[in-house]
Amino acid sequence: MINRVNSIEVRKINRNAIYKFLYKHDPISIQEIAHTLKMSLPTVAQNLKELQERDLIIETGLFESTGGRKAKAITYNSLKYTVGLDITRNHVGIVLIDLSGKVIKNVRKQYPFANSKEYFKGVGNLVEHFIDDCKIERGKILGVGIALPAILSEDKQLVNYATVIDFKGGSVKDFSEFIPYPCILSNDANAAGFAELWDKEDIQNVVYLSLNNSVGGSIIIGKNIYMGQNQRSGEFGHMTIVQNGRTCYCGQKGCVDAYCSAKILSDSTNGNIAEFFRLLRSNSEPQKALWEEYLTHLVVIINNLRMLYDCNVILGGYAGAYMDEYIEHLRELVSRRNSFEVDGSYLHVCKYKLEATAVGAALQHVESLINNV
């Protein structure tokens, strides 16, 4: 019995190693897989057969002959999909991604949050209509990732703390009752940070600063999100930067959120962040003054994060997505505050300009598949 259990576990380890290898490489031959992973050809062939039967890998053709029979080109089947939701106070963002993380379609619907069955049923309807519009077979959908502006329990089943939306004590079951696919909850900022590092093999550690209508963030160490003892890591919006300063929505005074949320900028343009940056480019005086004040606080936060974690800092969220054209100026400003470095090259702008949070939520299912195939 022990030998049988060991044999099953070894097969699972080998299968997982082969699938992970295929996920990270272009089409490759069975011989190259066996050589690289130091497995026998029969072991690789047996596992590939099983993966193919599960529709997880495909043959894409034949390699050029090197003198013998042409080798088959094998890769993972990217034509499986996950859905990601970004639940905010006033909207629901929805994305469909394939197994590679490519965004196939995205929409954002105005749909104010309400802790009621009617709301959750409505979200379920939004998901079903979205999938209909995407014309995707239901059987190819792995699941739905749901990102929330909330602190979750360690098992990601319950909401322990939520003030941006009224959902404290809520559960993944509130959503899954009306969504007929496996559901996973994520913290919104952690999901966005996770998406930023998804396909970056050369970066292991990063701090992601989410400049949305509420400020948050995530700390990623060794490609893993550091959750903290109470699942509250990365709550950068509630660091104090001004003693007895402006009142934050949490009730405390002087929090980062009261000075650097995207609303500080977009409130000057009726909630339209794109319009704020359009007016800023045209040197509109109210927006210029607001921007300069915003930067004075943002630079302090960025420098503090660099001093704390000594790694790259990525700016994301509604405001961060517009900062490409201002990044050199920002790097210059942060370098002036830095005690050790003469430039701010560690500072970057997010890759995902749109629906990063929803993408990160969807990727939770991709990661689960890759790790448990």
Solvent accessible surface area in square Angstrom, and as a share of the most:
residue,aa,sasa,rsa
1,M,171,0.76
2,I,134,0.68
3,N,124,0.64
4,R,161,0.59
5,V,78,0.45
6,N,79,0.40
7,S,57,0.37
8,I,98,0.50
9,E,86,0.39
10,V,80,0.46
11,R,105,0.38
12,K,87,0.37
13,I,101,0.51
14,N,30,0.15
15,R,30,0.11
16,N,23,0.12
17,A,34,0.26
18,I,0,0.00
19,Y,0,0.00
20,K,72,0.30
21,F,21,0.09
22,L,0,0.00
23,Y,33,0.12
24,K,130,0.55
25,H,79,0.35
26,D,117,0.60
27,P,57,0.36
28,I,17,0.09
29,S,6,0.04
30,I,36,0.18
31,Q,93,0.41
32,E,85,0.38
33,I,0,0.00
34,A,8,0.06
35,H,152,0.68
36,T,72,0.42
37,L,47,0.23
38,K,181,0.77
39,M,37,0.17
40,S,60,0.38
41,L,85,0.42
42,P,100,0.63
43,T,38,0.22
44,V,0,0.00
45,A,44,0.34
46,Q,96,0.43
47,N,6,0.03
48,L,12,0.06
49,K,132,0.56
50,E,43,0.19
51,L,0,0.00
52,Q,82,0.37
53,E,124,0.56
54,R,103,0.38
55,D,62,0.32
56,L,8,0.04
57,I,6,0.03
58,I,67,0.34
59,E,81,0.36
60,T,72,0.42
61,G,36,0.34
62,L,111,0.55
63,F,71,0.30
64,E,149,0.67
65,S,51,0.33
66,T,144,0.83
67,G,77,0.74
68,G,53,0.51
69,R,233,0.85
70,K,99,0.42
71,A,26,0.20
72,K,100,0.42
73,A,8,0.06
74,I,11,0.06
75,T,17,0.10
76,Y,29,0.11
77,N,8,0.04
78,S,32,0.20
79,L,100,0.50
80,K,23,0.10
81,Y,21,0.08
82,T,0,0.00
83,V,0,0.00
84,G,0,0.00
85,L,0,0.00
86,D,13,0.07
87,I,0,0.00
88,T,27,0.16
89,R,119,0.43
90,N,71,0.37
91,H,63,0.28
92,V,0,0.00
93,G,0,0.00
94,I,1,0.01
95,V,0,0.00
96,L,0,0.00
97,I,0,0.00
98,D,12,0.06
99,L,0,0.00
100,S,48,0.31
101,G,8,0.08
102,K,130,0.55
103,V,54,0.31
104,I,76,0.39
105,K,73,0.31
106,N,56,0.29
107,V,39,0.22
108,R,88,0.32
109,K,93,0.40
110,Q,137,0.61
111,Y,57,0.22
112,P,81,0.51
113,F,26,0.11
114,A,47,0.36
115,N,77,0.40
116,S,45,0.29
117,K,132,0.56
118,E,143,0.64
119,Y,7,0.03
120,F,7,0.03
121,K,113,0.48
122,G,13,0.13
123,V,0,0.00
124,G,2,0.02
125,N,72,0.37
126,L,32,0.16
127,V,1,0.00
128,E,44,0.20
129,H,114,0.51
130,F,6,0.03
131,I,0,0.00
132,D,74,0.39
133,D,92,0.48
134,C,21,0.12
135,K,174,0.74
136,I,29,0.15
137,E,118,0.53
138,R,95,0.35
139,G,76,0.73
140,K,56,0.24
141,I,14,0.07
142,L,45,0.22
143,G,0,0.00
144,V,0,0.00
145,G,0,0.00
146,I,0,0.00
147,A,0,0.00
148,L,0,0.00
149,P,17,0.11
150,A,6,0.04
151,I,13,0.07
152,L,9,0.05
153,S,17,0.11
154,E,142,0.64
155,D,93,0.48
156,K,63,0.27
157,Q,76,0.34
158,L,87,0.43
159,V,2,0.01
160,N,73,0.38
161,Y,94,0.36
162,A,12,0.09
163,T,67,0.39
164,V,24,0.14
165,I,5,0.03
166,D,107,0.55
167,F,0,0.00
168,K,139,0.59
169,G,63,0.60
170,G,6,0.06
171,S,18,0.12
172,V,10,0.06
173,K,147,0.62
174,D,45,0.23
175,F,0,0.00
176,S,44,0.28
177,E,105,0.47
178,F,53,0.22
179,I,4,0.02
180,P,90,0.56
181,Y,24,0.09
182,P,87,0.55
183,C,20,0.12
184,I,47,0.24
185,L,0,0.00
186,S,4,0.03
187,N,24,0.12
188,D,27,0.14
189,A,6,0.05
190,N,12,0.06
191,A,0,0.00
192,A,3,0.02
193,G,0,0.00
194,F,22,0.09
195,A,0,0.00
196,E,2,0.01
197,L,7,0.03
198,W,44,0.16
199,D,93,0.48
200,K,53,0.23
201,E,110,0.49
202,D,127,0.66
203,I,38,0.19
204,Q,81,0.36
205,N,70,0.36
206,V,1,0.01
207,V,0,0.00
208,Y,2,0.01
209,L,0,0.00
210,S,4,0.03
211,L,0,0.00
212,N,29,0.15
213,N,73,0.37
214,S,24,0.16
215,V,5,0.03
216,G,12,0.12
217,G,3,0.03
218,S,0,0.00
219,I,8,0.04
220,I,4,0.02
221,I,97,0.49
222,G,36,0.34
223,K,58,0.25
224,N,103,0.53
225,I,39,0.20
226,Y,113,0.43
227,M,55,0.24
228,G,19,0.18
229,Q,170,0.75
230,N,75,0.38
231,Q,31,0.14
232,R,135,0.49
233,S,21,0.14
234,G,6,0.06
235,E,60,0.27
236,F,7,0.03
237,G,0,0.00
238,H,55,0.24
239,M,49,0.22
240,T,83,0.48
241,I,40,0.20
242,V,48,0.27
243,Q,148,0.66
244,N,119,0.61
245,G,15,0.15
246,R,96,0.35
247,T,85,0.49
248,C,5,0.03
249,Y,95,0.36
250,C,43,0.25
251,G,54,0.52
252,Q,122,0.54
253,K,106,0.45
254,G,0,0.00
255,C,2,0.01
256,V,0,0.00
257,D,11,0.06
258,A,15,0.11
259,Y,13,0.05
260,C,0,0.00
261,S,4,0.03
262,A,1,0.01
263,K,80,0.34
264,I,47,0.24
265,L,0,0.00
266,S,6,0.04
267,D,90,0.47
268,S,50,0.32
269,T,12,0.07
270,N,156,0.80
271,G,53,0.51
272,N,75,0.38
273,I,28,0.14
274,A,46,0.35
275,E,50,0.23
276,F,0,0.00
277,F,0,0.00
278,R,125,0.45
279,L,41,0.20
280,L,13,0.07
281,R,120,0.44
282,S,69,0.44
283,N,104,0.53
284,S,26,0.17
285,E,112,0.50
286,P,92,0.58
287,Q,8,0.04
288,K,76,0.32
289,A,58,0.45
290,L,44,0.22
291,W,10,0.04
292,E,95,0.43
293,E,73,0.33
294,Y,2,0.01
295,L,3,0.01
296,T,84,0.49
297,H,37,0.16
298,L,0,0.00
299,V,10,0.05
300,V,41,0.23
301,I,0,0.00
302,I,0,0.00
303,N,15,0.08
304,N,57,0.29
305,L,0,0.00
306,R,31,0.11
307,M,78,0.35
308,L,113,0.56
309,Y,78,0.30
310,D,109,0.57
311,C,18,0.11
312,N,39,0.20
313,V,0,0.00
314,I,9,0.05
315,L,0,0.00
316,G,0,0.00
317,G,16,0.16
318,Y,68,0.26
319,A,0,0.00
320,G,0,0.00
321,A,17,0.13
322,Y,65,0.25
323,M,0,0.00
324,D,78,0.41
325,E,101,0.45
326,Y,34,0.13
327,I,20,0.10
328,E,114,0.51
329,H,77,0.34
330,L,1,0.00
331,R,52,0.19
332,E,86,0.39
333,L,32,0.16
334,V,0,0.00
335,S,21,0.13
336,R,165,0.60
337,R,127,0.46
338,N,15,0.08
339,S,91,0.59
340,F,168,0.70
341,E,54,0.24
342,V,143,0.82
343,D,73,0.38
344,G,2,0.02
345,S,68,0.44
346,Y,7,0.03
347,L,0,0.00
348,H,65,0.29
349,V,24,0.14
350,C,3,0.02
351,K,87,0.37
352,Y,38,0.14
353,K,93,0.39
354,L,118,0.59
355,E,16,0.07
356,A,11,0.09
357,T,9,0.05
358,A,0,0.00
359,V,0,0.00
360,G,0,0.00
361,A,0,0.00
362,A,0,0.00
363,L,0,0.00
364,Q,19,0.09
365,H,13,0.06
366,V,0,0.00
367,E,59,0.26
368,S,48,0.31
369,L,30,0.15
370,I,17,0.09
371,N,71,0.37
372,N,94,0.48
373,V,3,0.02
